[in-house]
Amino acid sequence: MKIVYVITKSAWGGAQVHLFDLINDRIANGDDVSLIVGEKGELTRRLKASGCNIVILPVLQRNLSLIKDFLSIIRLRKILKKLNPEILHLHSSKAGSIGRIAGIGLKCKVIFTAHGWAFTEGVSLKKRYVFGKIEKFLARFTDYIICVSKYDYKLAEKIGLFDQCNGKAIQNGVKVPELYTKPQNNIPYLSMTARFDNQKNQELLIESLSLLPKSIKYEFHFIGNGQNYTKCKNMVSKYRLEDRVYFEGFQENVPEFLIKSDINVLISNYEGLPLGLIEAMSYENAIVASDVGGISELIDNKKNGILLTNDVTEIANELNKLLSDTNLIGDYGKKSKAKFEKDFSLSRELNEINDVYLKLVKE
């Protein structure tokens, strides 16, 4: 099978991790695989030795630019005609828009994976309306839409995307970890693995940590970088939390931190189905997270973790209760791992995507 993948950014995030695993699986399956991406970065670096044909298309950018977007369509269409794939699989909203227009009239089957919709809750009403209309227009040039959560599938169904094309919810998955030894920490070890950008809300979390009683012992590790990194470091200094809160920056070996971690936290304004939380579950972390997007599909509330509204007092109160009960933290962690093993393995996800490919090429 000849497959071309398209994504805008090469920085290491959930969509890139998903695509990295998918590309390696297809190459192992014997497929002819190409990746078209707007920039060099961590994704292209990690794929360098994989056997994937990588094409950099610099005009393909996340930000809106009428000139660059028009050039992206023209140049991407030219590349696709040359590569002549059976499957064109698009990832991220911008690549999904450019790719579907560029693919009009070509013989390939067009798949779009939505790693969270631009018309999701947490986005302004005006943007939800506009992006919903755009996606409904683009759906007519799409053979199949894959949603990474049941929540996103229901959003798409609600605005009528599946009146135009077929689709399915295929929940994200991650690899089963290699054998590891979970340390017995003297005080609870918490982590958050996420970019420091406006989608995530590390600032709200830091403010909540500042409300915890001084008698509560913990250490918190932020893993990731991004535009709000310095702002968050300054907040930690302001609240005098430097002896409890640590900034680890971008890390290639995130499992090294998740093995140590007792609780993984994600405070976010909107989500699809975050791979970072699934990976934390695989390493026996209790989960504390905002109740947005598909996160409730990962957490059985008060069984393997806690779902929260983005309220500073609620976050502080729930963390206070959990940090005061180490037995409960351990129980949540064990149930997280069990839920991961039952529902969120990478092999299950890849098999479901393969079934979609086979179905489309036979049509």
N, C-alpha and C positions, 0 to 999 in steps of 0.2 A: 504494500500500500504506500502511496506517495502522499505525504502530509506536509502542509505548510502551517506553521503557527505564527501569529502576529501579536505583539504586545508593545506598548509604548515605552515603558520604563524598564531599565535593567537593574535598578536598585533592589536590594534584597528585601522583599516583603511577602505577604501571603500569596498573592497571585503568582509571583516569581518562583516561590518554593513549589507551589502546585505544578507550575509549568515545567520546572526542572525535573520533578519526579515523573511527570507524564512523558516528557521527551526521552528520558533515559529508558523508560519502560517500552516505548515504541521502537527505539533503536534495538533494544534487547529482543524485541519481537521480530526484527528483521526488516522493519519499514525504512523507507527513504524519507528522512526528516530534515526539514529546513526551518529556521527561525528567522523572522524579519522583526527587527527591533529598532527603536529610535536612537539608541545610544549604547556605548560600551559600558559595562558595569559588573557588578557581582554575579549576575546571572550569566552573562557571556563568558566571564572568567571561569566560572565553575563548569560551563559546558564545553570549554575549549578542547578538552581531550575526549569528548564523548562520541565524536563522529558526526555530530550535527552540523549541517551547512548553515553558517550564521551570516546573515546579510544585515548590515547596518544602514538604516534609512534615516539620516539626521533630521529631515523635515517632519518626520512623524513625532510630534510632541504632544504632551498632555494639555498644555494651555491652548486656548482658542486663538487661532490666527487664520484669517480667511485665505491669505496668500499661501501660507505653509500647508494648510489643510488641503487646498486645491492641488498643490504640487504633490502632496502625499498620495492623493487619490490617483493622479496620473502616473506617478513613478511606481506605486505599489501595483497598479494594474499591469504595467509593463513587466515587472518582475514576475507576477503571477502567470502571465502569458508564457514567459520563458520557462518557468518551473513546471507549469502544467500539472498541478496537484489533483488528486482525487478528492482530498479533504482539505478545506481551508478552515482552520480552527482559530478563532479570534478571542483574545483575552484583554480585559479592561474596557471601560466605556468608550474611550477615544478610539482605540484600535478597532473596537467593535463597530463604531460608526464609519470610520474611514474604510475599513476592510469590506464591509458589506456593500458600500457604494462602489468600491473598486472592483468587486466581484460580480457586479450585475452583468448577466449574459454569458459569463464563463461557465465551463462545463462542470466545475468542481461543486461538491456539496459544501454548503456554508454552515458552520456551527459557531454559535456565540456562547461563551461561558460568562455569566454575570457573577462577578465576585462581590455582589452587593450592588443594588440598584441606585442610580442617581436620584430616583424619585422615592426613596425610602423615607420612613419617619426619622425625624432629626434634621432633615433638610427643609429649607423654607418652603412655604406653600407655593410661591411663585415658581421656584426651581422645580418642585415636584410636578407641577402642571406642565411646564415646558419640556422637561426631560421625559415625562410620560408620553407626551405627544410625539417626540422624536423617536422614542423606542417603538411606538406603535407603527410609525411610518416605516422604520427600518425592518420591522418584523416580516414585512412582505418580501424582503430580499434575503430571508433567513430560512434555511431548511430545518434547523433544530436549535433550540435554546436550552442550555444546561444551567440550572440554578444550583448554587452550592449549599443552599439551605431550603427547607420546606417553607420557611417564612418568606424567602424571596420568590419562591414559586407561586405562593398565594398572592403576593403583591402583583406579579406579572399577570396572573389569571384574572385578578380583580379589574385591571384596566384593559383586558381583552387581547393581550399579546398572543395567546394561543388560539385565537380566532384566525390568525394569519399564518401560523406555523406550528410545528410540533415542539414539545418540550418535556422536560423531566427534572425533578429535583434529585441530584446526585450529591449527597452530603460529602464534604471534605473528609479526608483521612490522612493519617501519617504512618510512617513505618513503625512496626513493633520494635521497641528498644532492644539493644543488645543487653546481655546480663549486666547488672549493676548492683552496687551495695548502697542502700539508703542510709545515710549517717543518722545517728541519734543526736540532734542538736540540743544544746543546753537551753537556748532560747529560740522561739519560733523564727524561721528564716522565710521571708516573703520576697516575691519577685514580680516584676511586670516586664514582659517582653513585647515591646511595641515601639513604632516610630514616634518621635516627638513632633507630632503635627496637629493640625486643628481638628482632625477626626477623633484622635485620642484625647483624653482629658487628664493628663498627669497632674496639671495644676490643681484640679479639684481634689484629687487623691492626696496630694501633699498638704493641702489645707485641712483635709480630714485627719491626716496623721498628726497635725499640730494640735488637734483637739483631744487626742488620747491622753489619759492620765499618765503622769511621769512614772508612776509605779509599774506600768505595763512594759514589759521587756520584749524587744523584738529587734531584728535588723532587716532593713528593706533594701533590695537591689533592683535598680532600674537598668534594663538591658536594651540598648538601641540608641539611635541618634536622630537628629532632625532639627528643624527650624526652631523649635521651642526648647531645645536642650539647655541653653544658657539661662533662659528665663526660669526654668525649673530649678536649676542649680542655685540661682539667686534666691528663689523662694525658700529653699531648704536652709540657706544661710540666714535669711530673715527670721525664720521660725526656730533657729538654733537646733536643727535636727541633724547636724553633720555627724554626730556620733552614732546615729541610727540609720541614716539614709545614705546609700552609696550609688554612684553613677558609674556603670561599667562600660558605657559606650557600645559601639557595634561589636558583636562577638560572633566569630565563625562557629564556635563550639557552644551553642546555647545549652545543649543537654548537660554540660558540666555544671551549669547553674541550676537547672531543673532537678537534677539528682539531689542537690543539697536542699532544694526548696521544699518547704512544708505547705505553703499557700501561694498560689499564683493569682494575681489580681489583674483585672482589665476594666478600667473605667474609661468608657468610650461614648461618643455621641451617636454613632450609628455603626452597624456591622453587617457583614454577610454571615459567614460561619468561620470565626477566626481560627486559623491553624495553630497559632501560638497557644491557645487554650487547650486544643486537642493534644498537642505535644506535651503540655504540662500534665494533662490527665494521664497520659501514657507513663509518666514518671511519678505517679502516685501523689499528685498535688491536690489538696483541697482547692476549690475554685471560689473566688469572690469576684463578681462581675456585674456590670450594668445590664439591666434587662432590656436590651435593644437587639434588633435584627433577629438572627437565628440562635442567639446565645442560650435561650431557654431550652433549645434542643439538646444542649450539652449538660445542663444542670437540672437535676431533680432537686428542687429547692428544699433546703434543710436536710438533704440526704447525701449528696456529694459536694455541696457547696451552697452559696448564698447568692440569690439574685437581688439586685438593688436598683432603686431609682437614683438618678444623679443628684442626690441631695447630700450636702456636706455633713449634716448631722446624722442622717441615717447611715452613711458609710462609716463614720466614726463609731457610732453605737454598735453596729454589727461587727466591726473589726474588734472592738473592745471585748464583746462577748466571746468571740471566737478565740482571740488571743489569751483569754482567761481560762480556756479549757483545752489543754493539750490532747486529752483523750478524744475529744470531738474532732480536732484537726486530723488526727490519725485515722479516725473512722471515715471521715469525708474523703481522705486521700485514697484509702483502699477501695471505696465505692467508685471514685473517679476512674481508677485503673480498670475496674471490672466493667464499667460502662464503655470505656474506650475499647477494650478487647471485644466486647459484644457488637458494637455499632460503628466504630470509626477507624478501622484499619485501612491502610493505604491499598492493600490488595483488593479489598472489596470495592473501593472507589474506582481503581484502574480497570477492573473487570467490567463494571457498569459502563464506563466510557467506551471500552472496546466493543461492547454490545451495540452501542449507538453507532459507532463507525461501521461495523459489519452490516447493520441494518440499512444504513444510508447508501453504502456502495453497492448493495444488492438491488436497490430500487431502480 
